[in-house]
Amino acid sequence: MILFGESSLRHCLENYVNHFHAERNHQGKSNVILFPAPEDRIGEMAGDIQTRERLGGLLKFFYRDAA
């Protein structure tokens, strides 16, 4: 990744922090996302799997669409 000044560095860090706090599985928390799906949706396999990418695909988050 090549950064061109402070604004691109801030953009990169903001994306990383958002990914870290909202999307990344936390190894120290038994590999469980801190804000999981509601209890009635756990184990549901009806929706398509989608992906959200940040920083040009360096950070990826997979989730299931609502059915």
CHARMM internal coordinates of N, CA and C (Angstrom, degrees):
IC EDIT
DIST 1 N 1 CA 1.4343
DIST 1 CA 1 C 1.5258
ANGL 1 N 1 CA 1 C 107.38
DIST 1 C 2 N 1.3089
ANGL 1 CA 1 C 2 N 115.26
DIHE 1 N 1 CA 1 C 2 N 130.86
DIST 2 N 2 CA 1.4640
ANGL 1 C 2 N 2 CA 121.13
DIHE 1 CA 1 C 2 N 2 CA 179.07
DIST 2 CA 2 C 1.5237
ANGL 2 N 2 CA 2 C 107.92
DIHE 1 C 2 N 2 CA 2 C -110.21
DIST 2 C 3 N 1.3046
ANGL 2 CA 2 C 3 N 116.47
DIHE 2 N 2 CA 2 C 3 N 125.37
DIST 3 N 3 CA 1.4615
ANGL 2 C 3 N 3 CA 121.74
DIHE 2 CA 2 C 3 N 3 CA -179.36
DIST 3 CA 3 C 1.5234
ANGL 3 N 3 CA 3 C 109.16
DIHE 2 C 3 N 3 CA 3 C -106.51
DIST 3 C 4 N 1.3254
ANGL 3 CA 3 C 4 N 115.51
DIHE 3 N 3 CA 3 C 4 N 135.41
DIST 4 N 4 CA 1.4612
ANGL 3 C 4 N 4 CA 121.66
DIHE 3 CA 3 C 4 N 4 CA -179.28
DIST 4 CA 4 C 1.5231
ANGL 4 N 4 CA 4 C 110.23
DIHE 3 C 4 N 4 CA 4 C -112.97
DIST 4 C 5 N 1.2912
ANGL 4 CA 4 C 5 N 117.09
DIHE 4 N 4 CA 4 C 5 N 70.80
DIST 5 N 5 CA 1.4512
ANGL 4 C 5 N 5 CA 120.70
DIHE 4 CA 4 C 5 N 5 CA 175.86
DIST 5 CA 5 C 1.5169
ANGL 5 N 5 CA 5 C 113.70
DIHE 4 C 5 N 5 CA 5 C 102.52
DIST 5 C 6 N 1.3187
ANGL 5 CA 5 C 6 N 113.83
DIHE 5 N 5 CA 5 C 6 N -179.14
DIST 6 N 6 CA 1.4572
ANGL 5 C 6 N 6 CA 121.32
DIHE 5 CA 5 C 6 N 6 CA -174.42
DIST 6 CA 6 C 1.5207
ANGL 6 N 6 CA 6 C 112.81
DIHE 5 C 6 N 6 CA 6 C -66.34
DIST 6 C 7 N 1.3293
ANGL 6 CA 6 C 7 N 118.11
DIHE 6 N 6 CA 6 C 7 N -38.48
DIST 7 N 7 CA 1.4660
ANGL 6 C 7 N 7 CA 119.67
DIHE 6 CA 6 C 7 N 7 CA -176.80
DIST 7 CA 7 C 1.5294
ANGL 7 N 7 CA 7 C 111.60
DIHE 6 C 7 N 7 CA 7 C -65.59
DIST 7 C 8 N 1.3263
ANGL 7 CA 7 C 8 N 118.43
DIHE 7 N 7 CA 7 C 8 N -38.93
DIST 8 N 8 CA 1.4642
ANGL 7 C 8 N 8 CA 119.37
DIHE 7 CA 7 C 8 N 8 CA 178.24
DIST 8 CA 8 C 1.5326
ANGL 8 N 8 CA 8 C 110.74
DIHE 7 C 8 N 8 CA 8 C -71.18
DIST 8 C 9 N 1.3241
ANGL 8 CA 8 C 9 N 117.69
DIHE 8 N 8 CA 8 C 9 N -33.21
DIST 9 N 9 CA 1.4584
ANGL 8 C 9 N 9 CA 120.82
DIHE 8 CA 8 C 9 N 9 CA 175.12
DIST 9 CA 9 C 1.5235
ANGL 9 N 9 CA 9 C 110.31
DIHE 8 C 9 N 9 CA 9 C -64.90
DIST 9 C 10 N 1.3240
ANGL 9 CA 9 C 10 N 117.18
DIHE 9 N 9 CA 9 C 10 N -44.91
DIST 10 N 10 CA 1.4707
ANGL 9 C 10 N 10 CA 120.78
DIHE 9 CA 9 C 10 N 10 CA 178.78
DIST 10 CA 10 C 1.5279
ANGL 10 N 10 CA 10 C 111.27
DIHE 9 C 10 N 10 CA 10 C -62.33
DIST 10 C 11 N 1.3352
ANGL 10 CA 10 C 11 N 116.79
DIHE 10 N 10 CA 10 C 11 N -40.84
DIST 11 N 11 CA 1.4645
ANGL 10 C 11 N 11 CA 121.12
DIHE 10 CA 10 C 11 N 11 CA 178.36
DIST 11 CA 11 C 1.5297
ANGL 11 N 11 CA 11 C 110.15
DIHE 10 C 11 N 11 CA 11 C -61.77
DIST 11 C 12 N 1.3085
ANGL 11 CA 11 C 12 N 116.91
DIHE 11 N 11 CA 11 C 12 N -44.37
DIST 12 N 12 CA 1.4585
ANGL 11 C 12 N 12 CA 122.46
DIHE 11 CA 11 C 12 N 12 CA 179.01
DIST 12 CA 12 C 1.5303
ANGL 12 N 12 CA 12 C 110.84
DIHE 11 C 12 N 12 CA 12 C -61.99
DIST 12 C 13 N 1.3147
ANGL 12 CA 12 C 13 N 116.96
DIHE 12 N 12 CA 12 C 13 N -47.70
DIST 13 N 13 CA 1.4655
ANGL 12 C 13 N 13 CA 121.01
DIHE 12 CA 12 C 13 N 13 CA -179.40
DIST 13 CA 13 C 1.5214
ANGL 13 N 13 CA 13 C 111.80
DIHE 12 C 13 N 13 CA 13 C -65.20
DIST 13 C 14 N 1.3188
ANGL 13 CA 13 C 14 N 117.85
DIHE 13 N 13 CA 13 C 14 N -39.02
DIST 14 N 14 CA 1.4675
ANGL 13 C 14 N 14 CA 121.44
DIHE 13 CA 13 C 14 N 14 CA 178.74
DIST 14 CA 14 C 1.5296
ANGL 14 N 14 CA 14 C 110.37
DIHE 13 C 14 N 14 CA 14 C -62.51
DIST 14 C 15 N 1.3262
ANGL 14 CA 14 C 15 N 117.13
DIHE 14 N 14 CA 14 C 15 N -43.98
DIST 15 N 15 CA 1.4600
ANGL 14 C 15 N 15 CA 120.54
DIHE 14 CA 14 C 15 N 15 CA 177.86
DIST 15 CA 15 C 1.5190
ANGL 15 N 15 CA 15 C 111.41
DIHE 14 C 15 N 15 CA 15 C -63.99
DIST 15 C 16 N 1.3193
ANGL 15 CA 15 C 16 N 117.19
DIHE 15 N 15 CA 15 C 16 N -41.53
DIST 16 N 16 CA 1.4586
ANGL 15 C 16 N 16 CA 120.59
DIHE 15 CA 15 C 16 N 16 CA 179.96
DIST 16 CA 16 C 1.5284
ANGL 16 N 16 CA 16 C 111.01
DIHE 15 C 16 N 16 CA 16 C -64.89
DIST 16 C 17 N 1.3177
ANGL 16 CA 16 C 17 N 117.09
DIHE 16 N 16 CA 16 C 17 N -44.57
DIST 17 N 17 CA 1.4679
ANGL 16 C 17 N 17 CA 120.70
DIHE 16 CA 16 C 17 N 17 CA -179.69
DIST 17 CA 17 C 1.5264
ANGL 17 N 17 CA 17 C 110.41
DIHE 16 C 17 N 17 CA 17 C -63.21
DIST 17 C 18 N 1.3317
ANGL 17 CA 17 C 18 N 117.62
DIHE 17 N 17 CA 17 C 18 N -42.78
DIST 18 N 18 CA 1.4658
ANGL 17 C 18 N 18 CA 120.34
DIHE 17 CA 17 C 18 N 18 CA 177.58
DIST 18 CA 18 C 1.5252
ANGL 18 N 18 CA 18 C 110.88
DIHE 17 C 18 N 18 CA 18 C -61.17
DIST 18 C 19 N 1.3096
ANGL 18 CA 18 C 19 N 117.54
DIHE 18 N 18 CA 18 C 19 N -43.29
DIST 19 N 19 CA 1.4643
ANGL 18 C 19 N 19 CA 121.75
DIHE 18 CA 18 C 19 N 19 CA 178.07
DIST 19 CA 19 C 1.5305
ANGL 19 N 19 CA 19 C 110.45
DIHE 18 C 19 N 19 CA 19 C -64.28
DIST 19 C 20 N 1.3167
ANGL 19 CA 19 C 20 N 116.93
DIHE 19 N 19 CA 19 C 20 N -44.86
DIST 20 N 20 CA 1.4640
ANGL 19 C 20 N 20 CA 122.00
DIHE 19 CA 19 C 20 N 20 CA -177.17
DIST 20 CA 20 C 1.5214
ANGL 20 N 20 CA 20 C 111.50
DIHE 19 C 20 N 20 CA 20 C -61.43
DIST 20 C 21 N 1.3342
ANGL 20 CA 20 C 21 N 117.24
DIHE 20 N 20 CA 20 C 21 N -43.42
DIST 21 N 21 CA 1.4612
ANGL 20 C 21 N 21 CA 120.68
DIHE 20 CA 20 C 21 N 21 CA -174.26
DIST 21 CA 21 C 1.5210
ANGL 21 N 21 CA 21 C 113.96
DIHE 20 C 21 N 21 CA 21 C -85.34
DIST 21 C 22 N 1.3241
ANGL 21 CA 21 C 22 N 119.08
DIHE 21 N 21 CA 21 C 22 N -25.54
DIST 22 N 22 CA 1.4607
ANGL 21 C 22 N 22 CA 119.28
DIHE 21 CA 21 C 22 N 22 CA -173.21
DIST 22 CA 22 C 1.5245
ANGL 22 N 22 CA 22 C 114.58
DIHE 21 C 22 N 22 CA 22 C -114.30
DIST 22 C 23 N 1.3166
ANGL 22 CA 22 C 23 N 119.15
DIHE 22 N 22 CA 22 C 23 N -24.74
DIST 23 N 23 CA 1.4587
ANGL 22 C 23 N 23 CA 119.73
DIHE 22 CA 22 C 23 N 23 CA -170.07
DIST 23 CA 23 C 1.5226
ANGL 23 N 23 CA 23 C 114.44
DIHE 22 C 23 N 23 CA 23 C -121.00
DIST 23 C 24 N 1.2765
ANGL 23 CA 23 C 24 N 118.55
DIHE 23 N 23 CA 23 C 24 N -31.44
DIST 24 N 24 CA 1.4665
ANGL 23 C 24 N 24 CA 121.90
DIHE 23 CA 23 C 24 N 24 CA -173.03
DIST 24 CA 24 C 1.5248
ANGL 24 N 24 CA 24 C 110.96
DIHE 23 C 24 N 24 CA 24 C -72.10
DIST 24 C 25 N 1.3318
ANGL 24 CA 24 C 25 N 116.96
DIHE 24 N 24 CA 24 C 25 N 138.86
DIST 25 N 25 CA 1.4614
ANGL 24 C 25 N 25 CA 120.01
DIHE 24 CA 24 C 25 N 25 CA 170.56
DIST 25 CA 25 C 1.5210
ANGL 25 N 25 CA 25 C 108.47
DIHE 24 C 25 N 25 CA 25 C -68.84
DIST 25 C 26 N 1.3006
ANGL 25 CA 25 C 26 N 116.69
DIHE 25 N 25 CA 25 C 26 N 133.07
DIST 26 N 26 CA 1.4613
ANGL 25 C 26 N 26 CA 121.32
DIHE 25 CA 25 C 26 N 26 CA -176.39
DIST 26 CA 26 C 1.5231
ANGL 26 N 26 CA 26 C 109.85
DIHE 25 C 26 N 26 CA 26 C -95.82
DIST 26 C 27 N 1.3207
ANGL 26 CA 26 C 27 N 115.99
DIHE 26 N 26 CA 26 C 27 N 113.75
DIST 27 N 27 CA 1.4546
ANGL 26 C 27 N 27 CA 121.15
DIHE 26 CA 26 C 27 N 27 CA -177.35
DIST 27 CA 27 C 1.5277
ANGL 27 N 27 CA 27 C 111.97
DIHE 26 C 27 N 27 CA 27 C -59.96
DIST 27 C 28 N 1.3218
ANGL 27 CA 27 C 28 N 117.76
DIHE 27 N 27 CA 27 C 28 N -35.58
DIST 28 N 28 CA 1.4537
ANGL 27 C 28 N 28 CA 121.41
DIHE 27 CA 27 C 28 N 28 CA -178.61
DIST 28 CA 28 C 1.5138
ANGL 28 N 28 CA 28 C 113.90
DIHE 27 C 28 N 28 CA 28 C -75.76
DIST 28 C 29 N 1.3231
ANGL 28 CA 28 C 29 N 117.10
DIHE 28 N 28 CA 28 C 29 N -8.16
DIST 29 N 29 CA 1.4631
ANGL 28 C 29 N 29 CA 121.99
DIHE 28 CA 28 C 29 N 29 CA -179.27
DIST 29 CA 29 C 1.5261
ANGL 29 N 29 CA 29 C 110.20
DIHE 28 C 29 N 29 CA 29 C -112.67
DIST 29 C 30 N 1.2974
ANGL 29 CA 29 C 30 N 117.69
DIHE 29 N 29 CA 29 C 30 N 42.12
DIST 30 N 30 CA 1.4692
ANGL 29 C 30 N 30 CA 124.06
DIHE 29 CA 29 C 30 N 30 CA -179.39
DIST 30 CA 30 C 1.5128
ANGL 30 N 30 CA 30 C 112.31
DIHE 29 C 30 N 30 CA 30 C 58.22
DIST 30 C 31 N 1.3279
ANGL 30 CA 30 C 31 N 117.05
DIHE 30 N 30 CA 30 C 31 N 33.29
DIST 31 N 31 CA 1.4621
ANGL 30 C 31 N 31 CA 123.94
DIHE 30 CA 30 C 31 N 31 CA 177.35
DIST 31 CA 31 C 1.5305
ANGL 31 N 31 CA 31 C 112.22
DIHE 30 C 31 N 31 CA 31 C 57.68
DIST 31 C 32 N 1.3351
ANGL 31 CA 31 C 32 N 116.18
DIHE 31 N 31 CA 31 C 32 N 36.94
DIST 32 N 32 CA 1.4583
ANGL 31 C 32 N 32 CA 122.16
DIHE 31 CA 31 C 32 N 32 CA -178.81
DIST 32 CA 32 C 1.5180
ANGL 32 N 32 CA 32 C 108.96
DIHE 31 C 32 N 32 CA 32 C -117.97
DIST 32 C 33 N 1.3428
ANGL 32 CA 32 C 33 N 116.73
DIHE 32 N 32 CA 32 C 33 N 135.41
DIST 33 N 33 CA 1.4613
ANGL 32 C 33 N 33 CA 121.02
DIHE 32 CA 32 C 33 N 33 CA 176.12
DIST 33 CA 33 C 1.5222
ANGL 33 N 33 CA 33 C 108.88
DIHE 32 C 33 N 33 CA 33 C -63.23
DIST 33 C 34 N 1.3187
ANGL 33 CA 33 C 34 N 117.40
DIHE 33 N 33 CA 33 C 34 N 138.58
DIST 34 N 34 CA 1.4633
ANGL 33 C 34 N 34 CA 121.70
DIHE 33 CA 33 C 34 N 34 CA -175.37
DIST 34 CA 34 C 1.5208
ANGL 34 N 34 CA 34 C 112.86
DIHE 33 C 34 N 34 CA 34 C -66.62
DIST 34 C 35 N 1.3232
ANGL 34 CA 34 C 35 N 118.02
DIHE 34 N 34 CA 34 C 35 N -29.85
DIST 35 N 35 CA 1.4596
ANGL 34 C 35 N 35 CA 121.52
DIHE 34 CA 34 C 35 N 35 CA -179.85
DIST 35 CA 35 C 1.5242
ANGL 35 N 35 CA 35 C 108.22
DIHE 34 C 35 N 35 CA 35 C -120.47
DIST 35 C 36 N 1.3467
ANGL 35 CA 35 C 36 N 117.84
DIHE 35 N 35 CA 35 C 36 N 77.89
DIST 36 N 36 CA 1.4634
ANGL 35 C 36 N 36 CA 120.88
DIHE 35 CA 35 C 36 N 36 CA -174.41
DIST 36 CA 36 C 1.5294
ANGL 36 N 36 CA 36 C 112.24
DIHE 35 C 36 N 36 CA 36 C -73.78
DIST 36 C 37 N 1.3188
ANGL 36 CA 36 C 37 N 114.47
DIHE 36 N 36 CA 36 C 37 N 174.04
DIST 37 N 37 CA 1.4654
ANGL 36 C 37 N 37 CA 120.88
DIHE 36 CA 36 C 37 N 37 CA 175.72
DIST 37 CA 37 C 1.5248
ANGL 37 N 37 CA 37 C 109.02
DIHE 36 C 37 N 37 CA 37 C -64.34
DIST 37 C 38 N 1.3307
ANGL 37 CA 37 C 38 N 117.39
DIHE 37 N 37 CA 37 C 38 N 157.27
DIST 38 N 38 CA 1.4668
ANGL 37 C 38 N 38 CA 119.93
DIHE 37 CA 37 C 38 N 38 CA 176.61
DIST 38 CA 38 C 1.5317
ANGL 38 N 38 CA 38 C 111.03
DIHE 37 C 38 N 38 CA 38 C -57.06
DIST 38 C 39 N 1.3269
ANGL 38 CA 38 C 39 N 116.67
DIHE 38 N 38 CA 38 C 39 N 154.46
DIST 39 N 39 CA 1.4664
ANGL 38 C 39 N 39 CA 122.37
DIHE 38 CA 38 C 39 N 39 CA -175.85
DIST 39 CA 39 C 1.5256
ANGL 39 N 39 CA 39 C 112.68
DIHE 38 C 39 N 39 CA 39 C -54.70
DIST 39 C 40 N 1.3321
ANGL 39 CA 39 C 40 N 117.68
DIHE 39 N 39 CA 39 C 40 N -35.42
DIST 40 N 40 CA 1.4628
ANGL 39 C 40 N 40 CA 120.10
DIHE 39 CA 39 C 40 N 40 CA -177.25
DIST 40 CA 40 C 1.5300
ANGL 40 N 40 CA 40 C 112.53
DIHE 39 C 40 N 40 CA 40 C -72.60
DIST 40 C 41 N 1.3252
ANGL 40 CA 40 C 41 N 118.51
DIHE 40 N 40 CA 40 C 41 N -10.27
DIST 41 N 41 CA 1.4686
ANGL 40 C 41 N 41 CA 121.59
DIHE 40 CA 40 C 41 N 41 CA -179.70
DIST 41 CA 41 C 1.5239
ANGL 41 N 41 CA 41 C 112.62
DIHE 40 C 41 N 41 CA 41 C -105.39
DIST 41 C 42 N 1.3147
ANGL 41 CA 41 C 42 N 118.45
DIHE 41 N 41 CA 41 C 42 N -7.60
DIST 42 N 42 CA 1.4639
ANGL 41 C 42 N 42 CA 120.53
DIHE 41 CA 41 C 42 N 42 CA -178.29
DIST 42 CA 42 C 1.5284
ANGL 42 N 42 CA 42 C 109.21
DIHE 41 C 42 N 42 CA 42 C -66.80
DIST 42 C 43 N 1.3203
ANGL 42 CA 42 C 43 N 116.62
DIHE 42 N 42 CA 42 C 43 N 128.68
DIST 43 N 43 CA 1.4525
ANGL 42 C 43 N 43 CA 121.89
DIHE 42 CA 42 C 43 N 43 CA 179.87
DIST 43 CA 43 C 1.5130
ANGL 43 N 43 CA 43 C 114.05
DIHE 42 C 43 N 43 CA 43 C 85.31
DIST 43 C 44 N 1.3185
ANGL 43 CA 43 C 44 N 117.64
DIHE 43 N 43 CA 43 C 44 N -3.72
DIST 44 N 44 CA 1.4622
ANGL 43 C 44 N 44 CA 121.22
DIHE 43 CA 43 C 44 N 44 CA -179.56
DIST 44 CA 44 C 1.5277
ANGL 44 N 44 CA 44 C 109.35
DIHE 43 C 44 N 44 CA 44 C -71.32
DIST 44 C 45 N 1.3143
ANGL 44 CA 44 C 45 N 116.91
DIHE 44 N 44 CA 44 C 45 N 134.99
DIST 45 N 45 CA 1.4564
ANGL 44 C 45 N 45 CA 121.46
DIHE 44 CA 44 C 45 N 45 CA -176.62
DIST 45 CA 45 C 1.5239
ANGL 45 N 45 CA 45 C 112.01
DIHE 44 C 45 N 45 CA 45 C -118.48
DIST 45 C 46 N 1.3291
ANGL 45 CA 45 C 46 N 119.17
DIHE 45 N 45 CA 45 C 46 N 23.04
DIST 46 N 46 CA 1.4630
ANGL 45 C 46 N 46 CA 121.58
DIHE 45 CA 45 C 46 N 46 CA -171.34
DIST 46 CA 46 C 1.5256
ANGL 46 N 46 CA 46 C 113.72
DIHE 45 C 46 N 46 CA 46 C -83.10
DIST 46 C 47 N 1.3105
ANGL 46 CA 46 C 47 N 119.66
DIHE 46 N 46 CA 46 C 47 N -33.55
DIST 47 N 47 CA 1.4604
ANGL 46 C 47 N 47 CA 121.24
DIHE 46 CA 46 C 47 N 47 CA -174.11
DIST 47 CA 47 C 1.5191
ANGL 47 N 47 CA 47 C 113.20
DIHE 46 C 47 N 47 CA 47 C -87.97
DIST 47 C 48 N 1.3307
ANGL 47 CA 47 C 48 N 115.59
DIHE 47 N 47 CA 47 C 48 N 161.69
DIST 48 N 48 CA 1.4626
ANGL 47 C 48 N 48 CA 121.09
DIHE 47 CA 47 C 48 N 48 CA 175.76
DIST 48 CA 48 C 1.5245
ANGL 48 N 48 CA 48 C 110.01
DIHE 47 C 48 N 48 CA 48 C -74.58
DIST 48 C 49 N 1.3151
ANGL 48 CA 48 C 49 N 116.23
DIHE 48 N 48 CA 48 C 49 N 149.30
DIST 49 N 49 CA 1.4615
ANGL 48 C 49 N 49 CA 120.99
DIHE 48 CA 48 C 49 N 49 CA 177.05
DIST 49 CA 49 C 1.5195
ANGL 49 N 49 CA 49 C 108.32
DIHE 48 C 49 N 49 CA 49 C -81.86
DIST 49 C 50 N 1.3111
ANGL 49 CA 49 C 50 N 116.12
DIHE 49 N 49 CA 49 C 50 N 129.01
DIST 50 N 50 CA 1.4599
ANGL 49 C 50 N 50 CA 123.58
DIHE 49 CA 49 C 50 N 50 CA 179.93
DIST 50 CA 50 C 1.5240
ANGL 50 N 50 CA 50 C 108.51
DIHE 49 C 50 N 50 CA 50 C -117.92
DIST 50 C 51 N 1.3064
ANGL 50 CA 50 C 51 N 115.77
DIHE 50 N 50 CA 50 C 51 N 163.45
DIST 51 N 51 CA 1.4619
ANGL 50 C 51 N 51 CA 120.17
DIHE 50 CA 50 C 51 N 51 CA 176.70
DIST 51 CA 51 C 1.5216
ANGL 51 N 51 CA 51 C 109.82
DIHE 50 C 51 N 51 CA 51 C -131.47
DIST 51 C 52 N 1.2942
ANGL 51 CA 51 C 52 N 115.52
DIHE 51 N 51 CA 51 C 52 N 145.33
DIST 52 N 52 CA 1.4653
ANGL 51 C 52 N 52 CA 122.32
DIHE 51 CA 51 C 52 N 52 CA 174.80
DIST 52 CA 52 C 1.5192
ANGL 52 N 52 CA 52 C 106.44
DIHE 51 C 52 N 52 CA 52 C -119.12
DIST 52 C 53 N 1.3124
ANGL 52 CA 52 C 53 N 116.39
DIHE 52 N 52 CA 52 C 53 N 127.59
DIST 53 N 53 CA 1.4609
ANGL 52 C 53 N 53 CA 121.11
DIHE 52 CA 52 C 53 N 53 CA -178.66
DIST 53 CA 53 C 1.5174
ANGL 53 N 53 CA 53 C 110.27
DIHE 52 C 53 N 53 CA 53 C -111.81
DIST 53 C 54 N 1.3009
ANGL 53 CA 53 C 54 N 114.90
DIHE 53 N 53 CA 53 C 54 N 144.78
DIST 54 N 54 CA 1.4601
ANGL 53 C 54 N 54 CA 122.20
DIHE 53 CA 53 C 54 N 54 CA 174.38
DIST 54 CA 54 C 1.5188
ANGL 54 N 54 CA 54 C 107.98
DIHE 53 C 54 N 54 CA 54 C -128.68
DIST 54 C 55 N 1.3001
ANGL 54 CA 54 C 55 N 116.40
DIHE 54 N 54 CA 54 C 55 N 153.01
DIST 55 N 55 CA 1.4649
ANGL 54 C 55 N 55 CA 123.36
DIHE 54 CA 54 C 55 N 55 CA 176.92
DIST 55 CA 55 C 1.5273
ANGL 55 N 55 CA 55 C 111.52
DIHE 54 C 55 N 55 CA 55 C 55.11
DIST 55 C 56 N 1.3158
ANGL 55 CA 55 C 56 N 115.31
DIHE 55 N 55 CA 55 C 56 N 48.82
DIST 56 N 56 CA 1.4574
ANGL 55 C 56 N 56 CA 120.34
DIHE 55 CA 55 C 56 N 56 CA 175.46
DIST 56 CA 56 C 1.5186
ANGL 56 N 56 CA 56 C 114.62
DIHE 55 C 56 N 56 CA 56 C 65.59
DIST 56 C 57 N 1.3166
ANGL 56 CA 56 C 57 N 117.46
DIHE 56 N 56 CA 56 C 57 N 27.04
DIST 57 N 57 CA 1.4587
ANGL 56 C 57 N 57 CA 121.33
DIHE 56 CA 56 C 57 N 57 CA 178.34
DIST 57 CA 57 C 1.5169
ANGL 57 N 57 CA 57 C 114.49
DIHE 56 C 57 N 57 CA 57 C 95.55
DIST 57 C 58 N 1.3236
ANGL 57 CA 57 C 58 N 118.52
DIHE 57 N 57 CA 57 C 58 N -0.66
DIST 58 N 58 CA 1.4677
ANGL 57 C 58 N 58 CA 120.11
DIHE 57 CA 57 C 58 N 58 CA 178.02
DIST 58 CA 58 C 1.5240
ANGL 58 N 58 CA 58 C 111.50
DIHE 57 C 58 N 58 CA 58 C -68.65
DIST 58 C 59 N 1.3311
ANGL 58 CA 58 C 59 N 116.44
DIHE 58 N 58 CA 58 C 59 N -33.72
DIST 59 N 59 CA 1.4585
ANGL 58 C 59 N 59 CA 121.86
DIHE 58 CA 58 C 59 N 59 CA 177.50
DIST 59 CA 59 C 1.5209
ANGL 59 N 59 CA 59 C 107.71
DIHE 58 C 59 N 59 CA 59 C -114.40
DIST 59 C 60 N 1.3252
ANGL 59 CA 59 C 60 N 117.30
DIHE 59 N 59 CA 59 C 60 N 126.21
DIST 60 N 60 CA 1.4621
ANGL 59 C 60 N 60 CA 121.17
DIHE 59 CA 59 C 60 N 60 CA -179.31
DIST 60 CA 60 C 1.5154
ANGL 60 N 60 CA 60 C 109.62
DIHE 59 C 60 N 60 CA 60 C -126.48
DIST 60 C 61 N 1.3384
ANGL 60 CA 60 C 61 N 114.98
DIHE 60 N 60 CA 60 C 61 N 145.57
DIST 61 N 61 CA 1.4552
ANGL 60 C 61 N 61 CA 122.13
DIHE 60 CA 60 C 61 N 61 CA 177.71
DIST 61 CA 61 C 1.5197
ANGL 61 N 61 CA 61 C 107.31
DIHE 60 C 61 N 61 CA 61 C -134.67
DIST 61 C 62 N 1.3133
ANGL 61 CA 61 C 62 N 117.16
DIHE 61 N 61 CA 61 C 62 N 125.58
DIST 62 N 62 CA 1.4556
ANGL 61 C 62 N 62 CA 122.06
DIHE 61 CA 61 C 62 N 62 CA -179.76
DIST 62 CA 62 C 1.5202
ANGL 62 N 62 CA 62 C 109.02
DIHE 61 C 62 N 62 CA 62 C -104.34
DIST 62 C 63 N 1.3263
ANGL 62 CA 62 C 63 N 116.22
DIHE 62 N 62 CA 62 C 63 N 139.33
DIST 63 N 63 CA 1.4569
ANGL 62 C 63 N 63 CA 121.60
DIHE 62 CA 62 C 63 N 63 CA 179.00
DIST 63 CA 63 C 1.5168
ANGL 63 N 63 CA 63 C 108.63
DIHE 62 C 63 N 63 CA 63 C -149.73
DIST 63 C 64 N 1.3308
ANGL 63 CA 63 C 64 N 116.21
DIHE 63 N 63 CA 63 C 64 N 164.05
DIST 64 N 64 CA 1.4569
ANGL 63 C 64 N 64 CA 121.51
DIHE 63 CA 63 C 64 N 64 CA -179.52
DIST 64 CA 64 C 1.5241
ANGL 64 N 64 CA 64 C 109.34
DIHE 63 C 64 N 64 CA 64 C -103.97
DIST 64 C 65 N 1.3414
ANGL 64 CA 64 C 65 N 115.74
DIHE 64 N 64 CA 64 C 65 N 131.19
DIST 65 N 65 CA 1.4649
ANGL 64 C 65 N 65 CA 121.70
DIHE 64 CA 64 C 65 N 65 CA 176.70
DIST 65 CA 65 C 1.5216
ANGL 65 N 65 CA 65 C 110.43
DIHE 64 C 65 N 65 CA 65 C -64.10
DIST 65 C 66 N 1.3213
ANGL 65 CA 65 C 66 N 115.71
DIHE 65 N 65 CA 65 C 66 N 154.28
DIST 66 N 66 CA 1.4570
ANGL 65 C 66 N 66 CA 120.23
DIHE 65 CA 65 C 66 N 66 CA 173.48
DIST 66 CA 66 C 1.5236
ANGL 66 N 66 CA 66 C 108.68
DIHE 65 C 66 N 66 CA 66 C -67.70
DIST 66 C 67 N 1.3060
ANGL 66 CA 66 C 67 N 115.96
DIHE 66 N 66 CA 66 C 67 N 141.96
DIST 67 N 67 CA 1.4761
ANGL 66 C 67 N 67 CA 119.96
DIHE 66 CA 66 C 67 N 67 CA -178.11
DIST 67 CA 67 C 1.5042
ANGL 67 N 67 CA 67 C 111.64
DIHE 66 C 67 N 67 CA 67 C -76.07
END
COOR INIT
IC SEED 1 N 1 CA 1 C
IC BUILD
